[in-house]
Amino acid sequence: MRLFSVLFACLVVVSVVFAALDAGPALAQSGPAGPGQNQTSQIQSILQENRELIEKSSRRTIGPAIAALRDSGLPAAQSVLEKWQDKALYQRKSDGLFFFAEPAGGGTLRLIDIATGEATGEAARDEVDQLKPNSGIRGLIGAALVQFQLSDPDPARRAAALDAIGRDAEPDHLQALRGAIATETDPGLKARKQRLERLLTIAYDPDPADRIAAIDSFAGDLGVDVRAALNPLVATTRAVAPGAPPEGENVARRLTPGSDALSEAEAYRLLVAAGLARPRISPADKRNALAAHIENGTVAGIPLEDLNSDEARDRAYAALAARGLVPPTATAQEVQAALDAHSFYDRYAEPDPAVTAAAEDALNAIGFKVGLNQAADLSLDALSLASIYFLAAIGLAITFGVMGVINMAHGEFIMMGAYTGYVVQQFVPNYTVSILIALPLAFAVTFAAGVAMERLVIRWLYNRPLETLLATFGISIALQQLAKNIFGTQARPLTSPSWLDGALQLNDVVSISYIRIAIFVLALLFLALFVFIMRKTRLGLEVRAVTQNPRMAASMGINPDRINMLTFGLGSGIAGVAGVAIGLYAKVTSELGQDYIVQSFMTVVVGGVGNIWGTLLGATLIGFLQKGIEWLNPSNTLAAQTYMILFIILFIQVRPRGIIALRGRAAGD
């Protein structure tokens, strides 16, 4: 008995020793029991349950494995998904366990616990398999990671997650968004989450009441994302059905074959495509088939002289088809019968009529508001164009309006100002400083050129408009050729400062570039400067005196020749400043001024010769007129310019002295 007890005790000790030896590797991998070990076993359990799907690695079947990790609620799930997406997840061949790995040298890998991040040993590269998900699987993993990224402590990552959802939304993102809104602390990101949640509710929520509430919340919203969410709800497809449309179809409208919306030929093609009718060949093909089967002056036993109607030709073709000589086709009677027996209609892709009705109401409200904002955007474009024309014409208003000189070289002064800005930027690389230098320098250069031109040419041609026109036209050609010789024919860049890049975006419809805003402000500044000079300085007083009555001004001690010289120089200098402004967004070439000389003359003539306020009104009228014509006829710029010139001609017939007529020398008194 004692011997038996000793043997039994030995057997127990041996069993315990072997059990300890068998448990050794597992204990070595997991370590002491604790939270980390528990999490490791949990995440490994999920992976092992989906091991077959992971090893197969197919985009069509991998979804449940990714969803299991995403919905596990384990802190390690995010890092496992990220490593898997980055191809940094490995599987050990011997036991199928999953690890992260990093090179350990000597052709081995250091295995890292997927939950704790601690090293658990090393393995040769041939002892593990690297999981290499394809682009489709990585996309699915990325969609699953959005749930974690929406609650990431880093605001930048939360914003990136919202961007990712906005680009490629999935139905699963809706619940993730709803769960992340309550914990969001950043007001801006919270507003984005709430907006995106409503957009996804429209697309994916199964409750029609929630979808309609989300749609109603966007009434009048100008966002492009809203229209992108609503438009699919009112998209229609053309359908055909025997008798009446099936019950449950969300019918947008019924169609009648032969109407403008649906021709009979198109309706029958729908029947053939749906397998509800036999195909019909064209009349030409039918004639060719009949001609190919003429025998002894007959076709299928019908004399040729009897084949003088569609019905007879249909009978002959049907007889040939019955013999298997030609493919069968529908007769005219069969076509009409098929059309009468079927319903044709447009159906919504969205099956719920209440949802489509709410979407149409919201789109109608948005459409009205979009129209108003498009009108505002067009008005801003017209104002910016008017400011450009005003800058280009203000110098001409002085030389032509005040002095009565037809200066065809005015556009070349604009070109000279633009090239002055370009030259300055070659020496001053700071674009802000270079523009600040170029503006007064362009004024000085073109002022000097204008004074030289007046002294050498214009002063000898006063009161001789035809000779002045011809002389300045010749100077215009000479200045263009001189610019080509100096700068070449290639367009030169006049770069705007970085703070003028981009546009002021008021909403998704209305925007205006910062360069055009700057030109508008510059035009207002020059208007104020010109009014100040003319109203508050001695030069302005003398100019007005010479304009009204040059002989009386001369008798009062004013030198008309000197005033004419300074006035012509002032107008030329302002043209140079306009050239710098225009060159910021237009190509600087020798022909730059020719693009604005016609509009400048029209602006001065329409506004009223010699009146700065008339020039302002003329520029505004021409700017709005041109933009309006371009909006009505956007595909033909030449036609738009032609219509504008015709309008100006008719306008001058009604008001030959312009909007604001000037009394004095410039008005012909």
Steps between C-alpha positions, in 0.01 A plus 500: 500500500781740590676408176186575301471844665862585414449400136185707478679807643780460245251486216338824618835681521598382151164618357539843657853531361390411145204736524734781604732420213211506251374834632844655483479646146155647558614658828810629328288666232229649718694569818334548837123518498367856494312760294751485215485121478120509512485755218753298300290188530186691406644660186667171405168322546332739255777449247493121545124491453545677168828332416371329187366829359825681579714232342279491189531881478219572254333839481160337457527285813725694738226733622390296807858474629554876474160568656576267790816695583330836452207417726698314767544807720857394579766774515735282296254469211604833346873418502434153356298648214763769436785247495297270278436787259873587501597135431667475843285213636654150499371149566719230652476181296547258789196602705316759286542782757522860380780745587647829399860464387810705443847405367728356765809441286649183367194425286269476800198699614418619850142401581295759688181432694203653315338626821782599734764601243761297689754275331414132534793338323657462158422294193664432166337665200392165360322418828243777459267623224466873437142609438497708181149635444429627150372850432136392530551348845707800611208720397263294716740519793529877450121531513496304825775716650285810454302401809815523712632811327179691566578483873876537472655746751671682211257753338691473173432127480133556579483758222675259261244233589217738414669578169528128427132443575403797283695354208383139531214450743381156608177401681703392804635854539159631606495328839868580554429868438203503735709345772783751452288817509427494872869474598624767258649802681604710201205721389610509138548126475175439683311713246667305218406169662140609544474616139659181368273292723193665344637439151559131576155480657352607166693229318504205741252532787224235471239721672321724242400748771863557599599541135223754437597694812862508381389615153283777644792624708691581181230712335673799339850366573740590217757229572602285207503200734130549571407500132723194452300321772156609374540457125522118510164495682324669208695322224271305268530208263268420211297183540226302326246257640205299365181683585532745788826560692552241777381575851768661713677672211587860579387645166634843408281541188307297246614515137302473179674351195513755220528801733795737525625315809486155337491418130335182376832365376661557840203344677520188286874476562419491872260211439760308303770563764264375771420185299136600463497525119674365194768719341408694189737564213522831322300567178825512302612160630155360426514624140845348456380166639199499265717591204736214579214247474337604172410194294319522166372848575359405841610500862357213704233462234397866506546685168741792509233741379295421812785591738406866488396540866648436843232239573581303183872512568435386857301199370774409257769526765290294746462229234877493450553483876255208525714313251813577704652710223525822705499571875152568638396860563198674641242640263356848531182356651702300755700810591189707557335224699807463720515874561132509595535205736782643711556794732803723468615711790794657682558358845704634788800305617378575854202274577337720769273772349510710819880514486506600131234766563707647785814487285328681211369771734845548649664511156244755380574723799872454447463567126330833562770605743773377266349715224512808722859430595598437139357842419709644784808316374440631148461851641831471684668385179344794317618744767853363487500526120361854526782595737755369248338698218483808722871476582581456133270787393564759771818618327320512166219699663761768573681503166198443277223635716668812637750578224307369202801295381429162339797306638515160330824428690320504836503118507876503458536712814312221680743252346799710610372503858465120499854453366629745763355272768664200337842671490473603865432138600821392328696712750272478805406136566260589783170524313330727752787749503538479123134591442526791743804625306349426158183706548666842547783409260251404227325833557831685466609311187172540313460860626836583346410313180169686481667838552757419229226392262299815566799729455631329186179407319167589658562872556528554123172323427245658735160551336601262220340173613567297184870580496517429875336160452738403221809624686415321827409185308846502347657556842293206629647267236851629567470447875372146448795417275741659749358281776541190282862591429577547870293227667425264214165360396471255789261596782679620813375427852401773741455303819263616770593477871398183681240687705314567176480130412168322520154648527259632758248215528171632635328164446510211254357725226637852555871571490735767370876486464713715727677649198172636367414636844836677504436647153156616613653673803772651280235637263318664792826650626576651160147632473544671836847627398371639170206673669738646759738630232220651294311652794763589761823590316614788287578265214143373504364853503715596204407184310131572549553858389683396182235237434214747527655793313869489403512862377349640818737281705798636306383856561497422874870404497465125451736340249279264291802325344641412841161379625452287188843347552438418867148373427621269226780377727253438784273296277794299367635440853166364619499267198838367614366425848203324337751290304662373820160405642384332180831317460446321832240270344543551122789394277758777461570523127553776249131468400369541855374852444308407186270283710379807692519795260157437342329453837674810632366717216153350539511568873590866450249557220211325674568663834531848363810661353712680758304400812660267755164400647376425152806283443418311819139446390612404149743241635228359724250481213745332262623258769148387587399490134796284400454255787127479432554423132770244582261332745228480234745383233796342684633294208562790259717783632523670160122514471479649850740779403303562180171530689662738745627729223157499336344600831750783540420627149128501580566667834697780335211558261278569800757693710775625268675688785500200733344441838634824650562767235779755558455861401816662378776438251475122526130514428556697184383838633 
